[in-house]
Amino acid sequence: MLAKAVRYRYKPRDVASYKFYMVCTTSRKHLLKNIILKTLTSPHPPRLLLFAGHAGTGKTTLAKRALPLLAEKSKRDFFFLDKDTAYGAFSSHVMGLLTGNPADRDSPTYLQNLRDREYSGLLDITRENLALGMNVMLVGPFTRELMAGKFFEPAQLDMPAHTECRVAWIDLSTEEAKRRIEARADARDDWKLANWDDYLKRRVQPPSHASLRRFDNQEFDPTAFDLLIDHLLS
């Protein structure tokens, strides 16, 4: 079948090009095979790590800072999945068509028609990776899901059996969050800044649970961050 695929889908210009193509294809197959074998034969159940918190708290920055530390300490790989990276451009296009404002992330139109579909897609990607034995680091607010306790019982999210989940909730004072939101000058924050008092009503305190650890990001504390890393791997 591979020979047919090469014959009909790829037409090398010369023998050297054909040989190079076959070497690349074989290398990719071996790499994929090694990844699958590594994840499926791991003695550890797949782990889901969630970096959550409100806008401007530094979720993505801290998650990226934590990732190499987690990989080094656990000797395990993690699939990094950030909400804004995965759906930023797509949602901007859709909201531009629906409301004329590509940066809209706070209107009833977005909250009622797109928000849940974004999060559902993120969970689908997470579920698929966990099913392959790949650990996942997920970054996004996920406030509704957390308040409902779903990340504390991964089965409620239809995650694979035996999935272990840990949550890092990033805290920041409202004053500092506003300052950082203003500094990053992202159009998606325009409504929040223009309606700050209304936005604050949507900021909730996370539920208490053994799987969740809070991290105060007002001033970065290396010792507290090390304790967070330990919690995520516990």
GUPA-334982 format. One record per atom (N, C-alpha, C): residue in one letter; atom name; x, y, z. Coordinates in Angstrom, 1 decimal. Layout:
(A,CA,(X,Y,Z));
...
END
This chain:
(M,N,(0.8,-1.2,0.0));
(M,CA,(0.0,0.0,0.0));
(M,C,(0.9,1.2,0.0));
(L,N,(2.0,1.2,0.8));
(L,CA,(2.9,2.4,0.8));
(L,C,(3.5,2.6,-0.6));
(A,N,(3.8,1.5,-1.2));
(A,CA,(4.4,1.7,-2.6));
(A,C,(3.4,2.3,-3.5));
(K,N,(2.1,1.9,-3.4));
(K,CA,(1.1,2.5,-4.3));
(K,C,(1.0,4.0,-3.9));
(A,N,(1.0,4.3,-2.6));
(A,CA,(0.8,5.7,-2.2));
(A,C,(1.9,6.5,-2.8));
(V,N,(3.2,6.0,-2.7));
(V,CA,(4.3,6.7,-3.2));
(V,C,(4.2,6.9,-4.7));
(R,N,(3.7,5.8,-5.4));
(R,CA,(3.7,5.8,-6.9));
(R,C,(2.7,6.8,-7.4));
(Y,N,(1.5,6.8,-6.7));
(Y,CA,(0.4,7.6,-7.3));
(Y,C,(0.3,9.0,-6.7));
(R,N,(0.8,9.2,-5.4));
(R,CA,(0.7,10.5,-4.8));
(R,C,(1.9,11.3,-4.9));
(Y,N,(3.0,10.7,-5.0));
(Y,CA,(4.3,11.4,-5.0));
(Y,C,(5.1,11.0,-6.2));
(K,N,(5.5,11.9,-7.0));
(K,CA,(6.3,11.7,-8.2));
(K,C,(7.6,12.3,-8.1));
(P,N,(8.6,11.6,-7.6));
(P,CA,(10.0,12.2,-7.5));
(P,C,(10.5,12.6,-8.8));
(R,N,(11.3,13.6,-8.8));
(R,CA,(11.9,14.1,-10.0));
(R,C,(13.1,13.2,-10.5));
(D,N,(13.7,12.5,-9.5));
(D,CA,(14.8,11.7,-9.9));
(D,C,(15.0,10.6,-8.8));
(V,N,(15.9,9.7,-9.0));
(V,CA,(16.1,8.6,-8.1));
(V,C,(16.6,9.1,-6.7));
(A,N,(17.4,10.2,-6.7));
(A,CA,(17.9,10.7,-5.4));
(A,C,(16.7,11.3,-4.6));
(S,N,(15.8,12.0,-5.3));
(S,CA,(14.7,12.6,-4.6));
(S,C,(13.8,11.5,-4.0));
(Y,N,(13.6,10.4,-4.8));
(Y,CA,(12.8,9.2,-4.3));
(Y,C,(13.5,8.6,-3.0));
(K,N,(14.8,8.4,-3.1));
(K,CA,(15.5,7.8,-1.9));
(K,C,(15.4,8.7,-0.7));
(F,N,(15.5,10.0,-0.9));
(F,CA,(15.4,11.0,0.2));
(F,C,(14.0,10.9,0.8));
(Y,N,(13.0,10.8,-0.1));
(Y,CA,(11.6,10.7,0.4));
(Y,C,(11.4,9.5,1.2));
(M,N,(11.9,8.4,0.8));
(M,CA,(11.7,7.1,1.5));
(M,C,(12.4,7.1,2.8));
(V,N,(13.6,7.7,2.9));
(V,CA,(14.3,7.8,4.2));
(V,C,(13.5,8.6,5.2));
(C,N,(13.0,9.8,4.7));
(C,CA,(12.2,10.6,5.6));
(C,C,(10.9,9.9,6.1));
(T,N,(10.3,9.2,5.2));
(T,CA,(9.0,8.4,5.5));
(T,C,(9.3,7.3,6.5));
(T,N,(10.4,6.6,6.3));
(T,CA,(10.8,5.5,7.2));
(T,C,(11.2,6.1,8.6));
(S,N,(11.9,7.2,8.6));
(S,CA,(12.3,7.8,9.9));
(S,C,(11.1,8.3,10.7));
(R,N,(10.1,8.8,10.0));
(R,CA,(8.9,9.3,10.6));
(R,C,(8.1,8.1,11.2));
(K,N,(8.1,7.0,10.5));
(K,CA,(7.4,5.8,11.0));
(K,C,(8.0,5.3,12.2));
(H,N,(9.4,5.2,12.2));
(H,CA,(10.1,4.7,13.4));
(H,C,(9.9,5.7,14.6));
(L,N,(9.9,7.0,14.3));
(L,CA,(9.7,7.9,15.4));
(L,C,(8.3,7.8,16.1));
(L,N,(7.3,7.7,15.2));
(L,CA,(6.0,7.5,15.7));
(L,C,(5.8,6.2,16.5));
(K,N,(6.4,5.1,16.0));
(K,CA,(6.4,3.8,16.6));
(K,C,(7.0,3.9,18.0));
(N,N,(8.2,4.6,18.1));
(N,CA,(8.9,4.7,19.4));
(N,C,(8.0,5.5,20.4));
(I,N,(7.4,6.6,19.9));
(I,CA,(6.5,7.4,20.8));
(I,C,(5.4,6.6,21.4));
(I,N,(4.7,5.8,20.5));
(I,CA,(3.6,5.0,20.9));
(I,C,(4.0,3.9,21.9));
(L,N,(5.2,3.3,21.6));
(L,CA,(5.6,2.2,22.5));
(L,C,(6.0,2.8,23.8));
(K,N,(6.6,4.0,23.8));
(K,CA,(7.1,4.6,25.1));
(K,C,(5.9,5.0,25.9));
(T,N,(4.8,5.5,25.3));
(T,CA,(3.7,5.9,26.1));
(T,C,(2.8,4.7,26.6));
(L,N,(2.7,3.7,25.7));
(L,CA,(1.8,2.6,26.0));
(L,C,(2.4,1.7,27.0));
(T,N,(3.8,1.7,27.1));
(T,CA,(4.4,0.7,28.0));
(T,C,(4.8,1.5,29.3));
(S,N,(4.4,2.7,29.5));
(S,CA,(4.8,3.4,30.7));
(S,C,(4.1,2.8,31.9));
(P,N,(4.8,2.6,33.0));
(P,CA,(4.2,2.0,34.2));
(P,C,(3.2,3.0,34.9));
(H,N,(3.2,4.3,34.5));
(H,CA,(2.4,5.3,35.1));
(H,C,(1.1,5.5,34.3));
(P,N,(0.0,5.7,35.0));
(P,CA,(-1.2,6.1,34.3));
(P,C,(-1.1,7.5,33.7));
(P,N,(-1.8,7.8,32.6));
(P,CA,(-1.7,9.1,32.0));
(P,C,(-2.1,10.2,33.0));
(R,N,(-1.5,11.3,33.0));
(R,CA,(-1.7,12.4,33.9));
(R,C,(-2.2,13.6,33.2));
(L,N,(-3.2,14.3,33.7));
(L,CA,(-3.7,15.5,33.2));
(L,C,(-3.4,16.6,34.2));
(L,N,(-2.7,17.6,33.7));
(L,CA,(-2.3,18.8,34.6));
(L,C,(-3.1,20.0,34.0));
(L,N,(-3.8,20.7,34.8));
(L,CA,(-4.5,21.9,34.4));
(L,C,(-4.0,23.1,35.1));
(F,N,(-3.6,24.1,34.3));
(F,CA,(-3.2,25.4,34.8));
(F,C,(-4.4,26.3,34.5));
(A,N,(-5.1,26.7,35.6));
(A,CA,(-6.3,27.5,35.5));
(A,C,(-6.2,28.8,36.3));
(G,N,(-7.2,29.6,36.1));
(G,CA,(-7.2,30.9,36.8));
(G,C,(-7.9,32.0,35.9));
(H,N,(-8.0,33.1,36.5));
(H,CA,(-8.7,34.2,35.7));
(H,C,(-7.8,34.9,34.7));
(A,N,(-8.3,35.8,33.9));
(A,CA,(-7.5,36.5,32.9));
(A,C,(-6.4,37.3,33.6));
(G,N,(-5.2,37.3,33.0));
(G,CA,(-4.2,38.1,33.4));
(G,C,(-3.4,37.6,34.6));
(T,N,(-3.7,36.4,35.0));
(T,CA,(-3.0,35.9,36.2));
(T,C,(-1.6,35.2,35.9));
(G,N,(-1.4,34.9,34.6));
(G,CA,(-0.1,34.3,34.2));
(G,C,(-0.1,32.8,34.0));
(K,N,(-1.3,32.3,33.7));
(K,CA,(-1.5,30.8,33.5));
(K,C,(-0.5,30.3,32.5));
(T,N,(-0.5,30.8,31.3));
(T,CA,(0.3,30.3,30.2));
(T,C,(1.8,30.4,30.5));
(T,N,(2.2,31.6,31.0));
(T,CA,(3.6,31.9,31.3));
(T,C,(4.1,30.9,32.4));
(L,N,(3.4,30.6,33.4));
(L,CA,(3.8,29.7,34.5));
(L,C,(3.8,28.3,34.0));
(A,N,(2.8,27.9,33.1));
(A,CA,(2.7,26.6,32.6));
(A,C,(3.9,26.3,31.8));
(K,N,(4.3,27.2,30.9));
(K,CA,(5.5,27.0,30.1));
(K,C,(6.8,26.9,31.0));
(R,N,(6.8,27.7,32.0));
(R,CA,(7.9,27.6,33.0));
(R,C,(8.0,26.3,33.7));
(A,N,(6.8,25.7,34.0));
(A,CA,(6.8,24.5,34.7));
(A,C,(7.1,23.3,33.9));
(L,N,(6.8,23.3,32.6));
(L,CA,(6.8,22.2,31.7));
(L,C,(8.2,21.5,31.7));
(P,N,(9.3,22.2,31.5));
(P,CA,(10.6,21.5,31.5));
(P,C,(11.0,21.0,32.9));
(L,N,(10.5,21.6,33.9));
(L,CA,(10.8,21.1,35.3));
(L,C,(10.1,19.8,35.5));
(L,N,(8.8,19.8,35.1));
(L,CA,(8.0,18.6,35.2));
(L,C,(8.6,17.4,34.4));
(A,N,(9.0,17.7,33.2));
(A,CA,(9.6,16.7,32.3));
(A,C,(10.9,16.1,32.9));
(E,N,(11.7,17.0,33.4));
(E,CA,(13.0,16.6,34.0));
(E,C,(12.8,15.8,35.2));
(K,N,(11.9,16.2,36.1));
(K,CA,(11.7,15.6,37.4));
(K,C,(11.0,14.2,37.2));
(S,N,(10.1,14.2,36.3));
(S,CA,(9.3,12.9,36.2));
(S,C,(9.9,12.0,35.1));
(K,N,(10.7,12.5,34.2));
(K,CA,(11.3,11.7,33.1));
(K,C,(10.1,11.3,32.2));
(R,N,(9.1,12.1,32.1));
(R,CA,(8.0,11.8,31.3));
(R,C,(7.7,13.0,30.3));
(D,N,(7.1,12.8,29.2));
(D,CA,(6.7,13.8,28.2));
(D,C,(5.3,14.3,28.5));
(F,N,(5.1,15.6,28.1));
(F,CA,(3.8,16.2,28.3));
(F,C,(3.4,16.9,27.0));
(F,N,(2.1,16.7,26.6));
(F,CA,(1.5,17.3,25.5));
(F,C,(1.0,18.7,26.0));
(F,N,(1.5,19.8,25.4));
(F,CA,(1.1,21.1,25.9));
(F,C,(-0.1,21.6,25.0));
(L,N,(-1.2,22.0,25.7));
(L,CA,(-2.4,22.4,25.0));
(L,C,(-2.9,23.7,25.6));
(D,N,(-2.8,24.8,24.9));
(D,CA,(-3.2,26.1,25.4));
(D,C,(-4.5,26.6,24.6));
(K,N,(-5.5,27.0,25.4));
(K,CA,(-6.8,27.4,24.8));
(K,C,(-6.6,28.5,23.7));
(D,N,(-5.8,29.5,24.0));
(D,CA,(-5.7,30.6,23.1));
(D,C,(-4.9,30.2,21.8));
(T,N,(-4.0,29.3,22.0));
(T,CA,(-3.2,28.9,20.8));
(T,C,(-4.1,28.0,19.9));
(A,N,(-4.9,27.1,20.5));
(A,CA,(-5.7,26.2,19.8));
(A,C,(-6.8,26.8,19.1));
(Y,N,(-7.5,27.8,19.7));
(Y,CA,(-8.7,28.4,19.2));
(Y,C,(-8.7,29.9,19.0));
(G,N,(-7.6,30.5,19.2));
(G,CA,(-7.5,32.0,19.1));
(G,C,(-7.9,32.5,17.7));
(A,N,(-7.2,32.0,16.7));
(A,CA,(-7.5,32.5,15.3));
(A,C,(-8.9,32.0,14.8));
(F,N,(-9.2,30.8,15.2));
(F,CA,(-10.5,30.3,14.7));
(F,C,(-11.7,31.1,15.3));
(S,N,(-11.6,31.3,16.6));
(S,CA,(-12.7,32.0,17.3));
(S,C,(-12.8,33.5,16.9));
(S,N,(-11.6,34.1,16.6));
(S,CA,(-11.6,35.5,16.1));
(S,C,(-12.3,35.5,14.7));
(H,N,(-12.1,34.6,13.9));
(H,CA,(-12.8,34.6,12.6));
(H,C,(-14.3,34.4,12.8));
(V,N,(-14.7,33.4,13.6));
(V,CA,(-16.1,33.2,13.8));
(V,C,(-16.8,34.4,14.4));
(M,N,(-16.2,35.0,15.4));
(M,CA,(-16.8,36.2,16.1));
(M,C,(-16.8,37.4,15.2));
(G,N,(-15.9,37.5,14.3));
(G,CA,(-15.9,38.5,13.3));
(G,C,(-17.1,38.4,12.4));
(L,N,(-17.4,37.1,12.0));
(L,CA,(-18.6,36.9,11.2));
(L,C,(-19.9,37.1,11.9));
(L,N,(-19.9,36.7,13.2));
(L,CA,(-21.2,36.8,14.0));
(L,C,(-21.5,38.2,14.5));
(T,N,(-20.5,38.8,15.0));
(T,CA,(-20.7,40.1,15.7));
(T,C,(-20.0,41.3,15.1));
(G,N,(-19.1,41.0,14.1));
(G,CA,(-18.3,42.1,13.5));
(G,C,(-17.1,42.5,14.4));
(N,N,(-16.9,41.7,15.5));
(N,CA,(-15.8,42.0,16.4));
(N,C,(-15.0,40.8,16.6));
(P,N,(-13.9,40.6,15.9));
(P,CA,(-13.1,39.4,16.1));
(P,C,(-12.5,39.2,17.5));
(A,N,(-12.4,40.3,18.3));
(A,CA,(-11.8,40.2,19.6));
(A,C,(-12.9,39.9,20.7));
(D,N,(-14.1,39.7,20.3));
(D,CA,(-15.2,39.5,21.2));
(D,C,(-15.1,38.1,21.9));
(R,N,(-14.9,38.2,23.2));
(R,CA,(-14.9,36.9,24.0));
(R,C,(-15.8,37.0,25.3));
(D,N,(-16.6,38.1,25.3));
(D,CA,(-17.4,38.3,26.5));
(D,C,(-18.9,38.5,26.2));
(S,N,(-19.3,38.7,25.0));
(S,CA,(-20.7,38.9,24.7));
(S,C,(-21.6,37.7,24.9));
(P,N,(-22.9,37.8,25.0));
(P,CA,(-23.8,36.7,25.1));
(P,C,(-23.6,35.8,23.9));
(T,N,(-23.4,36.4,22.7));
(T,CA,(-23.2,35.6,21.5));
(T,C,(-22.0,34.6,21.6));
(Y,N,(-20.9,35.1,22.1));
(Y,CA,(-19.8,34.2,22.3));
(Y,C,(-20.0,33.2,23.5));
(L,N,(-20.5,33.7,24.6));
(L,CA,(-20.7,32.8,25.7));
(L,C,(-21.7,31.7,25.5));
(Q,N,(-22.8,32.0,24.7));
(Q,CA,(-23.8,31.0,24.5));
(Q,C,(-23.6,30.1,23.3));
(N,N,(-22.8,30.6,22.3));
(N,CA,(-22.6,29.8,21.1));
(N,C,(-21.3,29.3,20.8));
(L,N,(-20.2,29.8,21.4));
(L,CA,(-18.9,29.4,21.1));
(L,C,(-18.1,28.9,22.2));
(R,N,(-18.3,29.5,23.4));
(R,CA,(-17.4,29.1,24.6));
(R,C,(-17.4,27.6,24.8));
(D,N,(-18.6,27.0,25.0));
(D,CA,(-18.6,25.6,25.3));
(D,C,(-18.0,24.7,24.2));
(R,N,(-18.2,25.1,23.0));
(R,CA,(-17.6,24.3,21.9));
(R,C,(-16.1,24.4,21.9));
(E,N,(-15.5,25.5,22.2));
(E,CA,(-14.1,25.6,22.3));
(E,C,(-13.6,24.7,23.4));
(Y,N,(-14.2,24.7,24.6));
(Y,CA,(-13.8,23.9,25.7));
(Y,C,(-14.0,22.4,25.4));
(S,N,(-15.1,22.1,24.7));
(S,CA,(-15.4,20.7,24.4));
(S,C,(-14.3,20.2,23.4));
(G,N,(-13.9,21.0,22.5));
(G,CA,(-12.8,20.6,21.6));
(G,C,(-11.5,20.4,22.3));
(L,N,(-11.2,21.3,23.3));
(L,CA,(-9.9,21.1,24.0));
(L,C,(-10.0,19.8,24.8));
(L,N,(-11.1,19.5,25.4));
(L,CA,(-11.3,18.2,26.2));
(L,C,(-11.2,17.0,25.2));
(D,N,(-11.7,17.1,24.0));
(D,CA,(-11.6,16.0,23.1));
(D,C,(-10.1,15.7,22.7));
(I,N,(-9.4,16.8,22.5));
(I,CA,(-7.9,16.6,22.2));
(I,C,(-7.2,16.0,23.4));
(T,N,(-7.5,16.5,24.6));
(T,CA,(-7.0,16.0,25.8));
(T,C,(-7.3,14.5,25.9));
(R,N,(-8.5,14.2,25.8));
(R,CA,(-9.0,12.8,25.9));
(R,C,(-8.2,11.9,24.9));
(E,N,(-8.1,12.3,23.7));
(E,CA,(-7.4,11.5,22.7));
(E,C,(-6.0,11.2,23.1));
(N,N,(-5.3,12.3,23.6));
(N,CA,(-3.9,12.1,23.9));
(N,C,(-3.7,11.2,25.2));
(L,N,(-4.6,11.4,26.1));
(L,CA,(-4.5,10.5,27.3));
(L,C,(-4.8,9.1,27.0));
(A,N,(-5.7,8.8,26.0));
(A,CA,(-6.0,7.5,25.6));
(A,C,(-4.8,6.8,25.0));
(L,N,(-3.9,7.6,24.4));
(L,CA,(-2.7,7.1,23.8));
(L,C,(-1.6,6.9,24.8));
(G,N,(-1.9,7.3,26.1));
(G,CA,(-0.9,7.2,27.1));
(G,C,(0.0,8.4,27.3));
(M,N,(-0.4,9.5,26.6));
(M,CA,(0.4,10.8,26.6));
(M,C,(-0.1,11.7,27.8));
(N,N,(0.8,12.1,28.6));
(N,CA,(0.4,13.1,29.6));
(N,C,(0.0,14.4,29.0));
(V,N,(-0.9,15.2,29.6));
(V,CA,(-1.3,16.4,29.0));
(V,C,(-1.3,17.6,30.0));
(M,N,(-0.7,18.7,29.5));
(M,CA,(-0.8,19.9,30.3));
(M,C,(-1.7,20.9,29.6));
(L,N,(-2.8,21.1,30.2));
(L,CA,(-3.9,21.9,29.6));
(L,C,(-3.9,23.3,30.3));
(V,N,(-4.1,24.4,29.5));
(V,CA,(-4.1,25.7,30.0));
(V,C,(-5.3,26.5,29.5));
(G,N,(-6.1,26.9,30.5));
(G,CA,(-7.3,27.7,30.2));
(G,C,(-8.1,27.9,31.5));
(P,N,(-9.0,28.8,31.5));
(P,CA,(-9.8,29.1,32.7));
(P,C,(-10.6,27.9,33.2));
(F,N,(-11.4,27.3,32.4));
(F,CA,(-12.2,26.1,32.8));
(F,C,(-12.9,26.3,34.1));
(T,N,(-13.4,27.6,34.3));
(T,CA,(-14.0,27.9,35.6));
(T,C,(-15.3,27.1,35.9));
(R,N,(-16.2,27.0,34.9));
(R,CA,(-17.4,26.2,35.1));
(R,C,(-17.1,24.8,35.4));
(E,N,(-16.2,24.2,34.7));
(E,CA,(-15.9,22.8,34.9));
(E,C,(-15.3,22.5,36.3));
(L,N,(-14.4,23.5,36.7));
(L,CA,(-13.8,23.3,38.0));
(L,C,(-14.8,23.5,39.1));
(M,N,(-15.7,24.5,39.0));
(M,CA,(-16.7,24.8,40.0));
(M,C,(-17.7,23.6,40.1));
(A,N,(-17.8,22.8,39.0));
(A,CA,(-18.7,21.7,39.0));
(A,C,(-18.0,20.4,39.6));
(G,N,(-16.7,20.6,39.8));
(G,CA,(-15.9,19.5,40.4));
(G,C,(-15.5,18.4,39.4));
(K,N,(-15.6,18.7,38.1));
(K,CA,(-15.4,17.7,37.1));
(K,C,(-13.9,17.3,36.9));
(F,N,(-13.0,18.3,37.2));
(F,CA,(-11.6,17.9,37.1));
(F,C,(-11.1,17.1,38.3));
(F,N,(-11.9,17.0,39.3));
(F,CA,(-11.5,16.2,40.4));
(F,C,(-12.0,14.8,40.3));
(E,N,(-12.9,14.6,39.3));
(E,CA,(-13.3,13.2,38.9));
(E,C,(-13.3,13.1,37.4));
(P,N,(-12.1,12.9,36.8));
(P,CA,(-11.9,12.9,35.4));
(P,C,(-12.9,12.1,34.6));
(A,N,(-13.5,11.1,35.2));
(A,CA,(-14.5,10.3,34.5));
(A,C,(-15.7,11.2,34.2));
(Q,N,(-16.0,12.2,34.9));
(Q,CA,(-17.1,13.1,34.6));
(Q,C,(-16.8,13.9,33.3));
(L,N,(-15.5,13.9,32.9));
(L,CA,(-15.2,14.6,31.6));
(L,C,(-14.9,13.5,30.5));
(D,N,(-15.3,12.3,30.9));
(D,CA,(-15.1,11.1,29.9));
(D,C,(-13.6,10.9,29.6));
(M,N,(-12.8,11.2,30.6));
(M,CA,(-11.4,10.9,30.4));
(M,C,(-11.1,9.4,30.6));
(P,N,(-10.0,8.9,30.0));
(P,CA,(-9.8,7.4,30.1));
(P,C,(-9.7,7.0,31.6));
(A,N,(-10.0,5.8,31.9));
(A,CA,(-10.0,5.2,33.2));
(A,C,(-8.6,5.3,33.8));
(H,N,(-8.5,5.6,35.0));
(H,CA,(-7.2,5.7,35.8));
(H,C,(-6.5,7.0,35.5));
(T,N,(-7.1,7.9,34.7));
(T,CA,(-6.4,9.2,34.5));
(T,C,(-6.2,9.9,35.9));
(E,N,(-5.0,10.4,36.1));
(E,CA,(-4.8,11.2,37.3));
(E,C,(-4.8,12.7,36.9));
(C,N,(-5.4,13.5,37.7));
(C,CA,(-5.5,14.9,37.4));
(C,C,(-5.0,15.7,38.6));
(R,N,(-4.3,16.8,38.3));
(R,CA,(-3.8,17.8,39.2));
(R,C,(-4.1,19.1,38.7));
(V,N,(-4.5,20.1,39.5));
(V,CA,(-4.8,21.4,39.1));
(V,C,(-4.0,22.4,39.8));
(A,N,(-3.4,23.4,39.0));
(A,CA,(-2.7,24.5,39.5));
(A,C,(-3.6,25.7,39.3));
(W,N,(-4.1,26.3,40.3));
(W,CA,(-4.9,27.5,40.2));
(W,C,(-4.1,28.7,40.5));
(I,N,(-4.0,29.6,39.5));
(I,CA,(-3.1,30.8,39.6));
(I,C,(-3.8,32.0,40.2));
(D,N,(-3.4,32.5,41.3));
(D,CA,(-4.0,33.6,42.0));
(D,C,(-3.3,34.9,41.7));
(L,N,(-4.0,36.0,41.7));
(L,CA,(-3.5,37.3,41.5));
(L,C,(-4.5,38.3,42.0));
(S,N,(-4.0,39.4,42.6));
(S,CA,(-5.0,40.4,43.1));
(S,C,(-5.7,41.0,41.9));
(T,N,(-6.9,41.5,42.1));
(T,CA,(-7.6,42.2,41.0));
(T,C,(-6.9,43.4,40.5));
(E,N,(-6.2,44.1,41.4));
(E,CA,(-5.5,45.3,41.0));
(E,C,(-4.3,45.0,40.1));
(E,N,(-3.6,44.0,40.5));
(E,CA,(-2.4,43.6,39.7));
(E,C,(-2.9,42.9,38.4));
(A,N,(-3.9,42.1,38.4));
(A,CA,(-4.5,41.5,37.2));
(A,C,(-4.9,42.6,36.2));
(K,N,(-5.5,43.6,36.7));
(K,CA,(-5.9,44.7,35.8));
(K,C,(-4.7,45.4,35.2));
(R,N,(-3.7,45.6,36.0));
(R,CA,(-2.5,46.3,35.5));
(R,C,(-1.9,45.4,34.4));
(R,N,(-1.8,44.1,34.6));
(R,CA,(-1.2,43.2,33.6));
(R,C,(-2.0,43.1,32.3));
(I,N,(-3.3,43.1,32.5));
(I,CA,(-4.2,43.1,31.4));
(I,C,(-4.0,44.3,30.5));
(E,N,(-4.0,45.5,31.2));
(E,CA,(-3.8,46.7,30.4));
(E,C,(-2.4,46.7,29.7));
(A,N,(-1.4,46.2,30.4));
(A,CA,(0.0,46.2,29.8));
(A,C,(0.1,45.3,28.6));
(R,N,(-0.7,44.2,28.6));
(R,CA,(-0.5,43.3,27.4));
(R,C,(-1.3,43.8,26.2));
(A,N,(-2.2,44.7,26.4));
(A,CA,(-2.9,45.4,25.3));
(A,C,(-3.5,44.4,24.3));
(D,N,(-4.2,43.5,24.7));
(D,CA,(-4.9,42.5,23.9));
(D,C,(-6.4,42.9,23.7));
(A,N,(-6.8,43.1,22.4));
(A,CA,(-8.1,43.5,22.1));
(A,C,(-9.2,42.6,22.7));
(R,N,(-8.9,41.4,23.0));
(R,CA,(-9.8,40.5,23.6));
(R,C,(-10.2,40.8,25.0));
(D,N,(-9.4,41.7,25.6));
(D,CA,(-9.7,42.2,27.0));
(D,C,(-10.4,43.5,27.0));
(D,N,(-10.8,44.1,25.9));
(D,CA,(-11.4,45.4,25.8));
(D,C,(-12.7,45.5,26.7));
(W,N,(-13.5,44.5,26.5));
(W,CA,(-14.8,44.5,27.3));
(W,C,(-14.5,44.4,28.8));
(K,N,(-13.6,43.6,29.2));
(K,CA,(-13.2,43.4,30.6));
(K,C,(-12.8,44.8,31.2));
(L,N,(-11.9,45.5,30.5));
(L,CA,(-11.4,46.7,31.0));
(L,C,(-12.5,47.8,31.0));
(A,N,(-13.4,47.8,30.0));
(A,CA,(-14.4,48.8,29.9));
(A,C,(-15.6,48.5,30.9));
(N,N,(-15.7,47.3,31.3));
(N,CA,(-16.8,46.9,32.2));
(N,C,(-16.2,46.1,33.4));
(W,N,(-15.2,46.7,34.0));
(W,CA,(-14.4,46.0,35.0));
(W,C,(-15.2,45.6,36.2));
(D,N,(-16.1,46.4,36.7));
(D,CA,(-16.9,46.0,37.9));
(D,C,(-17.8,44.8,37.5));
(D,N,(-18.3,44.8,36.3));
(D,CA,(-19.2,43.6,35.9));
(D,C,(-18.3,42.4,35.7));
(Y,N,(-17.1,42.6,35.2));
(Y,CA,(-16.2,41.5,35.0));
(Y,C,(-15.8,40.9,36.3));
(L,N,(-15.6,41.7,37.3));
(L,CA,(-15.2,41.2,38.6));
(L,C,(-16.2,40.2,39.2));
(K,N,(-17.5,40.4,38.9));
(K,CA,(-18.5,39.5,39.4));
(K,C,(-18.4,38.1,38.9));
(R,N,(-17.6,38.0,37.8));
(R,CA,(-17.4,36.6,37.2));
(R,C,(-16.2,35.9,37.8));
(R,N,(-15.4,36.7,38.5));
(R,CA,(-14.2,36.1,39.1));
(R,C,(-14.6,35.3,40.4));
(V,N,(-14.4,34.0,40.4));
(V,CA,(-14.8,33.2,41.5));
(V,C,(-13.6,32.6,42.2));
(Q,N,(-13.8,32.1,43.4));
(Q,CA,(-12.8,31.4,44.2));
(Q,C,(-12.9,29.9,43.8));
(P,N,(-11.8,29.3,43.6));
(P,CA,(-11.9,27.8,43.2));
(P,C,(-12.3,27.0,44.4));
(P,N,(-12.9,25.8,44.1));
(P,CA,(-13.3,25.0,45.2));
(P,C,(-12.0,24.4,45.9));
(S,N,(-12.1,24.0,47.1));
(S,CA,(-11.0,23.3,47.8));
(S,C,(-11.0,21.8,47.5));
(H,N,(-9.9,21.3,47.2));
(H,CA,(-9.8,19.9,46.9));
(H,C,(-8.3,19.5,47.0));
(A,N,(-8.1,18.3,47.3));
(A,CA,(-6.7,17.8,47.5));
(A,C,(-5.9,17.8,46.1));
(S,N,(-6.7,17.7,45.0));
(S,CA,(-6.0,17.7,43.7));
(S,C,(-5.6,19.1,43.2));
(L,N,(-6.1,20.1,43.9));
(L,CA,(-5.9,21.5,43.5));
(L,C,(-5.0,22.2,44.4));
(R,N,(-4.0,22.9,43.9));
(R,CA,(-3.1,23.7,44.7));
(R,C,(-3.1,25.1,44.1));
(R,N,(-3.2,26.1,45.0));
(R,CA,(-3.2,27.5,44.5));
(R,C,(-1.7,28.1,44.6));
(F,N,(-1.5,29.0,43.6));
(F,CA,(-0.2,29.6,43.5));
(F,C,(-0.4,31.1,43.4));
(D,N,(0.2,31.8,44.3));
(D,CA,(0.1,33.3,44.3));
(D,C,(1.1,33.9,43.4));
(N,N,(0.7,34.5,42.3));
(N,CA,(1.6,35.0,41.3));
(N,C,(1.9,36.5,41.4));
(Q,N,(1.6,37.0,42.5));
(Q,CA,(1.8,38.5,42.7));
(Q,C,(3.3,38.8,42.6));
(E,N,(4.1,38.0,43.2));
(E,CA,(5.6,38.1,43.1));
(E,C,(6.1,36.6,43.0));
(F,N,(6.8,36.3,42.0));
(F,CA,(7.2,34.9,41.8));
(F,C,(8.0,34.4,42.9));
(D,N,(7.6,33.3,43.5));
(D,CA,(8.3,32.7,44.7));
(D,C,(8.8,31.3,44.2));
(P,N,(10.2,31.2,44.0));
(P,CA,(10.7,29.9,43.6));
(P,C,(10.4,28.8,44.5));
(T,N,(10.4,29.0,45.8));
(T,CA,(10.2,27.9,46.7));
(T,C,(8.7,27.4,46.6));
(A,N,(7.8,28.4,46.5));
(A,CA,(6.4,28.0,46.3));
(A,C,(6.1,27.3,45.0));
(F,N,(6.9,27.7,44.0));
(F,CA,(6.8,27.1,42.7));
(F,C,(7.3,25.7,42.7));
(D,N,(8.4,25.4,43.4));
(D,CA,(8.9,24.1,43.5));
(D,C,(7.8,23.2,44.2));
(L,N,(7.1,23.7,45.2));
(L,CA,(6.1,23.0,45.9));
(L,C,(4.9,22.7,44.9));
(L,N,(4.7,23.6,44.1));
(L,CA,(3.6,23.4,43.1));
(L,C,(4.0,22.3,42.1));
(I,N,(5.2,22.3,41.7));
(I,CA,(5.7,21.2,40.8));
(I,C,(5.6,19.9,41.5));
(D,N,(6.0,19.8,42.8));
(D,CA,(5.8,18.5,43.5));
(D,C,(4.4,18.1,43.6));
(H,N,(3.5,19.1,43.8));
(H,CA,(2.0,18.7,43.9));
(H,C,(1.6,18.2,42.5));
(L,N,(2.0,18.8,41.4));
(L,CA,(1.5,18.3,40.1));
(L,C,(2.0,16.9,39.8));
(L,N,(3.1,16.5,40.4));
(L,CA,(3.6,15.1,40.2));
(L,C,(3.2,14.2,41.3));
(S,N,(2.5,14.6,42.3));
(S,CA,(2.2,13.8,43.5));
(S,C,(1.2,12.7,43.1));
END
